[in-house]
């Protein structure tokens, strides 16, 4: 989680149109870890041009996000392609891949 937080913080600092987090393969030992996305979404909302989007969560992660109310705050798309389409629809600026923010 500290590495993910640093990557997302760096991506936010660059103020892209959207930050898409692909949750495929994510396993959550403690649901509280998902609150990181709530914190990042709040910070992203402070930047008028940046949106945080999540995608490809498996069923158990989706259930955890729902239990925390995360899915009511952060858009969760079925696939990466869906999230990228939504991000492009939000604006024509740069899309940021947090993996490249290292």
Secondary structure, DSSP 8 states (H G I E B T S, - for coil): -HHHHHHHHHHHHTT-SEEEEE-TT---SSGGGGHHHHHHHHHHHHSTT-EEEEE---HHHHHHHHHHTGGGTSEEESSHHHHHHHHHHH-SS-EE-GGGG-
